Amino acid sequence: MKKKLLLLFLLISALLLTVTGCSSDGLKLTREERAALKQEAETYLDDLTRFKESQMAHAAGTSEAGSESDSAAADIDSADGEYADSTDPTGAANGTGASDTAEDSNSASDVTGDASADASPHHASAPSLDLRFGSALTPEGTNVVISIFASDETYRWDFENETDVATRAQTLEALSVACEWLEETLATYDCEATYVYDWSEDSSLLYEATFEDVDLTSADAYVTANNYIWVYIDNRVETLESLAERYEADNVIYILYYNTPASFEQSSNTRNYYEGMSFPYEFVNIYAQAYGIYECPAAYAHEILHTYGAPDLYAAYEDNYDISEEYVAYCAQVHANEIMYNVYDVDTGEPRYDKVSNIMEDVTAYYIGIAEAPEEVEAWGLAESQHEEADTSWNIKVAVKTADDAADGD
């Protein structure tokens, strides 16, 4: 298991995979930086492997595993780059639905079962699901959005602070505008999509996480940041199987929100599916403020569309469906208001907070698996959609049922 995880991690580092997002030019590392990253990966994955192995042993009910799990969890918590749930730094519970957002707020243990007897919850089954294209395939069906307010070594949330409480409320409003726009827009392509996101009505959709001594937000941190986030989701957030059962979820999207100031200079981005991902979880990083403004609802919708496979239309870079500079120039003329090209108001050039004024056109619909390829895909030599090779019906619900049927057969 250790060798497999390490191989996958180093493969990611070696290939310098690009995170798709509103500013994604690829990551360039020197030989020395790659060597340092490799060493960090080895240390991190050694701790992670011992932690996961002890969890699996603990789940099997061995008395020896209980003390091993405690020890391994302590190793993770004491290591540089520990991850810890903000309400449960000992790892005794499974995360939290924040208690101050709704009177009937549930803790994660209420949702997934009481984990108080365990040193840490175990979610070992989720990565074994045959998801093929990650946790979000196409928007068809029920899309569950898990919101995680994440604090790292630089930017933190304090919900005793009125400003942070107000920012979180503004975040929910932006997410609501984005999801309503997505539902209405997708319906024009005969795609029946429903988004389950409102943590003010269902607090089990909301988590708070503190990643101690971990950099999740700098421009050059995402390779290691991805792994910390995946591990957090895998160990602290309700499982895909449970979400499929409770919501009849077809897709699950995770959004992490960071309390960045107006002076922050990086755009929100998405870790969407790529072949060889060690975990199936597709997640979005939303920065509360950047470049002097709050993030707008259109940017939320833009990033969510990335999880289904939509490319950026505003930039040519590696692993972006062979989009060229010439095609970007074409989009500036023909797709100026397309949401994967532009998230601001096309007339004023300013962000809108009351609505999404952008549109979705056939090229994006094709790449998210709900429309045939428009002529421009072939004309401009763009790569095929991932959905050309995928069974677009093979979502989380189907994967869970298939796994259950196989288990029953055994």
C-alpha positions as CSV (number, residue, x, y, z in Angstrom):
1,M,0.0,0.0,0.0
2,K,2.8,2.4,0.9
3,K,4.7,1.7,-2.3
4,K,1.5,2.2,-4.3
5,L,0.7,5.5,-2.6
6,L,4.2,6.8,-2.9
7,L,4.4,5.8,-6.6
8,L,1.1,7.7,-7.3
9,F,2.3,10.8,-5.4
10,L,5.7,10.9,-7.1
11,L,4.1,10.4,-10.4
12,I,1.9,13.5,-9.7
13,S,5.0,15.4,-8.8
14,A,7.0,14.2,-11.7
15,L,4.4,15.1,-14.3
16,L,3.7,18.4,-12.6
17,L,0.0,18.1,-13.1
18,T,-2.0,21.3,-13.5
19,V,-4.9,22.3,-11.3
20,T,-7.6,23.7,-13.5
21,G,-9.0,26.9,-12.2
22,C,-9.4,30.6,-12.9
23,S,-5.7,31.1,-13.1
24,S,-3.8,28.0,-14.1
25,D,-0.5,28.2,-15.9
26,G,1.1,25.0,-14.6
27,L,3.6,24.5,-11.9
28,K,7.3,24.8,-12.7
29,L,9.8,23.4,-10.1
30,T,13.5,23.3,-10.1
31,R,15.4,20.1,-9.6
32,E,16.2,21.1,-6.0
33,E,12.5,21.9,-5.3
34,R,11.5,18.5,-6.8
35,A,14.0,16.7,-4.6
36,A,12.7,18.6,-1.5
37,L,9.1,17.7,-2.5
38,K,10.0,14.1,-3.0
39,Q,11.6,14.0,0.5
40,E,8.5,15.6,2.0
41,A,6.2,13.2,0.2
42,E,8.2,10.2,1.5
43,T,7.9,11.5,5.1
44,Y,4.3,12.4,4.7
45,L,3.3,9.1,3.1
46,D,5.2,7.0,5.6
47,D,3.2,8.6,8.4
48,L,0.0,8.3,6.4
49,T,0.5,4.7,5.6
50,R,1.1,3.7,9.2
51,F,-2.0,5.7,10.2
52,K,-4.2,4.0,7.5
53,E,-2.8,0.6,8.3
54,S,-3.5,1.0,12.0
55,Q,-7.0,2.3,11.2
56,M,-7.8,-0.8,9.2
57,A,-6.5,-3.0,12.0
58,H,-8.6,-1.1,14.5
59,A,-11.6,-1.6,12.3
60,A,-11.0,-5.3,12.3
61,G,-11.4,-5.2,16.1
62,T,-8.0,-6.3,17.3
63,S,-7.1,-5.1,20.8
64,E,-3.5,-4.4,19.7
65,A,-4.7,-2.1,16.9
66,G,-6.4,0.2,19.3
67,S,-3.1,1.3,20.8
68,E,-1.4,1.4,17.4
69,S,-4.2,3.6,16.1
70,D,-3.8,6.0,19.0
71,S,0.0,6.1,18.4
72,A,-0.3,6.6,14.7
73,A,-2.8,9.3,15.0
74,A,-0.6,11.0,17.5
75,D,2.3,10.7,15.0
76,I,0.2,12.5,12.4
77,D,-0.8,15.2,14.8
78,S,2.7,15.9,16.0
79,A,4.3,15.8,12.5
80,D,4.9,18.9,10.4
81,G,1.9,19.4,8.3
82,E,-0.6,17.7,10.6
83,Y,-4.2,17.9,9.8
84,A,-6.8,18.1,12.5
85,D,-10.5,18.8,12.8
86,S,-11.0,22.2,14.4
87,T,-13.5,20.9,16.9
88,D,-11.7,17.6,17.5
89,P,-7.9,17.9,17.5
90,T,-7.5,14.5,19.1
91,G,-9.2,12.8,16.1
92,A,-11.9,11.3,18.3
93,A,-14.8,12.3,16.1
94,N,-15.5,12.6,12.4
95,G,-15.6,16.3,11.8
96,T,-18.5,18.6,12.5
97,G,-21.5,20.3,11.2
98,A,-20.9,23.8,12.6
99,S,-23.1,24.3,15.6
100,D,-23.9,28.0,15.1
101,T,-25.4,27.8,11.7
102,A,-28.7,26.1,12.5
103,E,-30.5,25.3,15.8
104,D,-30.7,21.6,14.8
105,S,-27.1,21.3,13.7
106,N,-25.8,17.8,13.7
107,S,-22.3,16.7,14.5
108,A,-20.7,14.4,12.0
109,S,-21.0,11.5,14.4
110,D,-24.8,11.9,14.3
111,V,-24.6,11.5,10.5
112,T,-22.1,8.7,10.2
113,G,-22.4,6.9,13.5
114,D,-20.7,7.4,16.8
115,A,-17.0,7.2,16.3
116,S,-16.1,8.2,19.9
117,A,-14.6,4.8,20.6
118,D,-12.2,5.0,17.8
119,A,-9.0,6.9,17.7
120,S,-10.1,8.2,14.3
121,P,-12.9,7.3,11.9
122,H,-12.1,5.0,9.1
123,H,-13.3,5.6,5.6
124,A,-11.2,3.0,3.8
125,S,-13.9,1.8,1.5
126,A,-14.4,5.1,-0.5
127,P,-11.2,4.9,-2.6
128,S,-12.0,1.3,-3.5
129,L,-15.2,2.3,-5.3
130,D,-15.0,2.0,-9.0
131,L,-15.7,5.6,-9.8
132,R,-13.6,5.8,-13.0
133,F,-13.9,9.6,-13.3
134,G,-13.9,10.8,-9.8
135,S,-16.7,11.9,-7.5
136,A,-18.4,14.1,-10.1
137,L,-19.1,12.7,-13.5
138,T,-21.8,14.7,-15.2
139,P,-24.2,17.1,-13.5
140,E,-27.2,14.9,-14.2
141,G,-29.1,13.9,-11.1
142,T,-28.4,14.9,-7.5
143,N,-25.3,16.8,-6.8
144,V,-24.3,17.0,-3.1
145,V,-22.0,19.9,-2.2
146,I,-19.9,19.4,1.0
147,S,-18.6,22.8,2.3
148,I,-15.4,22.9,4.4
149,F,-14.3,26.1,6.0
150,A,-10.5,25.4,6.1
151,S,-7.9,27.1,8.1
152,D,-4.2,26.7,7.3
153,E,-1.0,28.1,8.7
154,T,-1.6,31.5,7.1
155,Y,-5.4,32.1,6.9
156,R,-7.8,31.1,9.6
157,W,-11.5,31.3,10.4
158,D,-12.8,32.5,13.7
159,F,-16.6,32.2,14.0
160,E,-16.6,34.1,17.2
161,N,-15.7,37.0,15.0
162,E,-18.6,38.9,13.5
163,T,-16.7,39.6,10.3
164,D,-16.0,35.9,9.7
165,V,-19.6,35.0,10.4
166,A,-20.8,37.6,7.9
167,T,-18.3,36.3,5.3
168,R,-19.6,32.8,5.8
169,A,-23.1,34.0,5.3
170,Q,-22.0,35.8,2.1
171,T,-20.4,32.6,0.9
172,L,-23.6,30.7,1.3
173,E,-25.5,33.3,-0.7
174,A,-22.9,33.2,-3.5
175,L,-23.1,29.3,-3.5
176,S,-26.9,29.6,-3.6
177,V,-26.9,31.9,-6.6
178,A,-24.4,29.7,-8.4
179,C,-26.3,26.5,-7.8
180,E,-29.6,28.0,-8.9
181,W,-28.0,29.3,-12.1
182,L,-26.5,25.8,-12.7
183,E,-29.9,24.1,-12.3
184,E,-31.6,26.6,-14.7
185,T,-28.8,26.6,-17.3
186,L,-28.4,22.8,-17.3
187,A,-32.1,22.3,-17.8
188,T,-31.8,24.1,-21.2
189,Y,-29.8,21.0,-22.3
190,D,-32.4,18.6,-20.9
191,C,-30.1,17.9,-18.0
192,E,-32.1,17.5,-14.8
193,A,-29.6,18.6,-12.1
194,T,-30.4,19.2,-8.5
195,Y,-27.9,20.7,-6.0
196,V,-28.0,19.9,-2.3
197,Y,-25.8,22.5,-0.6
198,D,-27.7,24.6,1.9
199,W,-26.0,24.1,5.3
200,S,-28.4,26.5,7.0
201,E,-31.1,23.8,6.4
202,D,-28.8,20.7,6.7
203,S,-25.8,21.4,8.9
204,S,-24.3,18.0,8.1
205,L,-23.2,19.5,4.8
206,L,-20.9,21.9,6.7
207,Y,-17.5,21.2,8.2
208,E,-14.7,23.3,9.8
209,A,-11.1,22.0,9.4
210,T,-7.8,23.3,10.8
211,F,-4.7,22.1,9.0
212,E,-2.0,22.9,11.5
213,D,1.4,24.0,10.1
214,V,0.2,23.3,6.5
215,D,0.3,25.6,3.6
216,L,-2.8,25.1,1.5
217,T,-3.1,28.5,-0.2
218,S,0.2,29.6,-1.7
219,A,0.7,29.2,-5.4
220,D,3.3,26.5,-5.2
221,A,1.7,24.4,-2.5
222,Y,-1.0,22.6,-4.3
223,V,0.8,19.3,-5.0
224,T,1.2,18.6,-1.3
225,A,-2.0,20.4,-0.4
226,N,-4.0,18.1,-2.5
227,N,-2.9,15.1,-0.5
228,Y,-3.7,16.7,2.9
229,I,-7.1,17.7,1.6
230,W,-7.8,14.2,0.3
231,V,-6.7,12.6,3.5
232,Y,-8.9,15.0,5.5
233,I,-12.0,14.2,3.4
234,D,-11.2,10.5,3.5
235,N,-11.0,10.5,7.3
236,R,-13.2,13.2,8.5
237,V,-16.1,13.7,6.1
238,E,-19.1,11.5,5.6
239,T,-18.4,8.6,3.2
240,L,-19.5,8.6,-0.4
241,E,-21.5,5.4,0.3
242,S,-23.4,7.2,3.1
243,L,-24.0,10.3,1.0
244,A,-25.3,8.0,-1.8
245,E,-27.7,6.4,0.6
246,R,-28.9,9.5,2.4
247,Y,-29.3,11.8,-0.6
248,E,-29.4,9.3,-3.5
249,A,-26.3,11.3,-4.6
250,D,-25.1,10.9,-8.2
251,N,-22.2,13.3,-7.7
252,V,-20.4,14.7,-4.7
253,I,-18.4,17.9,-4.9
254,Y,-16.3,19.3,-2.0
255,I,-15.7,23.0,-1.7
256,L,-13.0,24.4,0.6
257,Y,-13.3,28.0,1.6
258,Y,-10.3,30.1,2.8
259,N,-10.4,33.3,4.7
260,T,-8.1,35.2,2.4
261,P,-7.9,39.0,2.5
262,A,-8.5,41.4,-0.3
263,S,-4.7,41.6,-0.9
264,F,-4.5,37.9,-1.7
265,E,-3.3,37.3,-5.3
266,Q,-4.4,33.9,-6.5
267,S,-7.7,32.8,-8.1
268,S,-10.0,30.1,-7.0
269,N,-9.2,26.7,-8.6
270,T,-10.3,23.1,-8.8
271,R,-8.7,19.7,-8.4
272,N,-10.7,17.8,-10.9
273,Y,-10.3,14.2,-12.0
274,Y,-7.1,13.0,-13.6
275,E,-6.1,9.4,-14.4
276,G,-4.2,7.8,-11.5
277,M,-5.7,10.0,-8.7
278,S,-5.1,8.2,-5.4
279,F,-8.5,9.4,-4.1
280,P,-11.7,10.0,-5.9
281,Y,-12.6,13.3,-4.3
282,E,-12.9,16.3,-6.6
283,F,-12.7,19.5,-4.8
284,V,-12.8,23.3,-5.3
285,N,-10.7,25.9,-3.5
286,I,-12.6,29.2,-3.1
287,Y,-10.7,32.2,-1.8
288,A,-13.0,34.5,0.1
289,Q,-11.3,37.6,-1.3
290,A,-8.6,38.1,-3.9
291,Y,-7.3,41.0,-6.1
292,G,-9.4,43.5,-4.0
293,I,-12.8,41.8,-4.4
294,Y,-14.9,39.1,-2.9
295,E,-15.3,36.0,-5.0
296,C,-18.5,36.2,-7.1
297,P,-21.2,33.5,-7.7
298,A,-20.1,33.0,-11.4
299,A,-16.7,31.9,-10.2
300,Y,-18.3,29.3,-8.0
301,A,-20.3,28.0,-10.9
302,H,-17.2,28.1,-13.1
303,E,-15.2,26.0,-10.6
304,I,-18.1,23.5,-10.1
305,L,-18.3,23.0,-13.9
306,H,-14.6,22.0,-13.8
307,T,-15.4,19.0,-11.6
308,Y,-17.4,17.6,-14.5
309,G,-14.6,18.1,-17.0
310,A,-15.2,21.7,-18.3
311,P,-12.0,23.3,-19.6
312,D,-10.8,26.9,-19.2
313,L,-11.5,28.7,-22.4
314,Y,-9.5,31.8,-21.5
315,A,-6.0,30.3,-21.5
316,A,-3.9,27.7,-23.3
317,Y,-1.8,25.5,-21.0
318,E,-0.8,21.9,-20.7
319,D,-3.6,19.3,-20.1
320,N,-6.3,21.8,-21.1
321,Y,-7.8,19.7,-24.0
322,D,-5.2,21.0,-26.5
323,I,-6.7,24.5,-26.4
324,S,-4.4,26.8,-28.3
325,E,-3.7,30.6,-28.1
326,E,-5.5,30.9,-31.4
327,Y,-8.6,29.2,-30.0
328,V,-8.5,31.5,-26.9
329,A,-8.5,34.5,-29.3
330,Y,-11.4,32.9,-31.1
331,C,-13.2,32.5,-27.8
332,A,-12.6,36.2,-27.0
333,Q,-14.6,37.0,-30.1
334,V,-17.3,34.3,-30.1
335,H,-17.6,33.2,-26.5
336,A,-16.9,36.4,-24.6
337,N,-19.8,35.8,-22.2
338,E,-19.2,32.0,-21.8
339,I,-18.8,31.1,-18.2
340,M,-15.6,29.1,-18.8
341,Y,-14.1,32.1,-20.5
342,N,-15.4,34.9,-18.3
343,V,-16.9,35.2,-14.8
344,Y,-17.5,38.9,-14.8
345,D,-20.3,40.9,-16.4
346,V,-19.5,41.1,-20.1
347,D,-20.7,44.7,-20.4
348,T,-19.2,46.2,-17.3
349,G,-16.2,43.9,-16.7
350,E,-17.2,43.9,-13.0
351,P,-18.3,40.9,-10.8
352,R,-22.0,40.4,-10.2
353,Y,-23.2,39.2,-6.7
354,D,-26.9,39.3,-7.3
355,K,-26.9,36.9,-10.3
356,V,-24.8,35.1,-12.8
357,S,-25.0,37.1,-16.0
358,N,-22.8,34.7,-18.0
359,I,-24.0,31.9,-20.2
360,M,-23.0,28.3,-20.9
361,E,-22.6,27.3,-24.5
362,D,-22.3,24.0,-26.5
363,V,-18.6,23.7,-26.1
364,T,-18.8,23.5,-22.3
365,A,-21.9,21.3,-22.5
366,Y,-19.9,18.9,-24.6
367,Y,-17.0,18.7,-22.1
368,I,-19.3,18.1,-19.1
369,G,-21.0,15.2,-20.9
370,I,-24.4,16.5,-21.7
371,A,-24.2,17.5,-25.4
372,E,-22.7,16.3,-28.7
373,A,-19.4,17.9,-29.8
374,P,-19.9,21.2,-31.6
375,E,-18.1,21.7,-34.9
376,E,-15.5,23.9,-33.4
377,V,-14.0,21.0,-31.4
378,E,-12.8,19.3,-34.6
379,A,-12.2,22.6,-36.4
380,W,-9.8,23.8,-33.8
381,G,-8.2,20.5,-33.1
382,L,-9.4,20.3,-29.5
383,A,-9.0,17.0,-27.6
384,E,-12.1,14.8,-27.0
385,S,-14.2,15.2,-23.9
386,Q,-13.4,12.6,-21.2
387,H,-17.0,11.6,-21.5
388,E,-16.4,10.2,-25.0
389,E,-14.8,7.2,-23.3
390,A,-16.9,7.2,-20.2
391,D,-20.2,5.5,-19.4
392,T,-22.0,8.7,-18.4
393,S,-24.4,6.7,-16.3
394,W,-21.6,5.3,-14.1
395,N,-22.0,7.8,-11.2
396,I,-21.6,7.4,-7.5
397,K,-25.0,5.8,-7.0
398,V,-24.2,3.1,-9.6
399,A,-20.7,2.5,-8.2
400,V,-22.0,2.0,-4.7
401,K,-24.8,-0.3,-5.9
402,T,-22.3,-2.3,-7.9
403,A,-19.9,-2.6,-4.9
404,D,-22.9,-3.7,-2.6
405,D,-24.0,-6.3,-5.1
406,A,-20.5,-7.7,-5.4
407,A,-20.3,-7.8,-1.6
408,D,-23.6,-9.6,-1.3
409,G,-22.4,-12.1,-4.0
410,D,-19.4,-12.9,-1.8
